[in-house]
Amino acid sequence: KVELKKEIVTLGVEGIDPRHVVGTYVKPQEWNDLIADPEVFVVDTRNDYEIEIGTFKGAVNPNTETFREFPDYVKENMDPAKHKKVAMFCTGGIRCEKSTAYMKEQGFDEVYHLE
């Protein structure tokens, strides 16, 4: 039996629509320069299992088992006044689209994600 799902990857926050607002896309050839900037807070939006396999040097692990836990990490550990520039990445793009849209909604102005 095939069951229709509302979302493939659930963030668990209503009203987030990455079709309208997302972070700024960064091309792979520009990514290393961006994350080398000490003012950029780099967040790996993947789960613990994926991060264990490998991540970018200096990237923060939000210690999530599921993507639904990501908003809690942001609320408890991030502040738009402190984290002025945020760069995020994931595996295929869905989590980046949703997480950057969520971050923008939370007041983070400069939010980037790997294209």
N, C-alpha and C positions, 0 to 999 in steps of 0.2 A: 504494500500500500504506500502510495506517495502522499506525503502530507505537505501542504503549502505553508511556508513560514513567512512571517511578516519581514523578518530580517535574517540575513545569513550570519552576521556577526553582531551580537547584541551588546550595546553599551549600557543599556538599562536606564537611560535618561530620555524622557519624552521631549519632543520638540527639536532635537538635533537633526538638522537636514543638511548634509554636506553638498547637496545640489545648489545650495544658496550661499553658504559661507564655509570656506576652508582656509587653511594656512597657505603660505606662499610655497610653490613648488620649487625645489632646488635640483638642478640637473646633477647627475652622478659626478661629472667632471668638476663641479664646483663644491661638492659636498665636503670634501676633506678640508678645504680652506675655511668653510663655515664652521665646522665643528672644532677646528684648531683655535678659534677665537675664544679666549678665556672668559669672555662675557656671555658666551652661549651655553645654556644649560641643555645638555643632550639627554633625551629620554628614549629608551627602547620600549616601544609599546607592545612588544611580543610577550608571550607567557614565559614562566620560569624554564620550562623544558626547552623552548627555542633559544632562550638566552644562554642556557648552559652549553649549547652547541657552539656558540660564538656570538660576539657583539663588537661594536666599535669601541676602541680605546677611549676611556673616560665617560662612556655612556652610563646613565643611571638605570639600574634595574628596579622597577616599581614593585617587584616581588608579587606578581599576580599570577594566579593559576588560570583565571578566566578574564576576558576583556571587561566583563561586567564590574570587576573590582577596580578598574582604572580610575573612575571618578573619585572614589574614596581616597586613592593615593594622592590625587591632585589636591583634594580638599585638605588633607592632613599634612602634606609636604611641600606644597608649592604656593607661591604668593606672587601676583602680578607686579607688585611693587619691588620685589626682590629679583624675580626671574624675568627680566625685561626681554630677553631673547631666548626662545626655546626652539630647539631643533628635535624633530621626532622621526622615527623610522619604524617600519614593520616589515612583513614578509611580502605581501602582495598588493598592499595599497588600501584595502578596506578599513583596517584599523587606523591608519594614518588619516584618512579622510574624516572619519568620525571623531577621532581624538583631537585633531586640530580644530574642527568645527566646535567641539565642546570647549576647548581651551579659549577660543575666541569669545565664546559666550560667557566664559568665566572672567573675562576682562584682560586676558593676555593679548597684547597688541601684536608683537612680533613673534609669530609662530610659523615655523618652516617645516617642510617635510620632504624627504627624499622622493624624487620623481621616479 
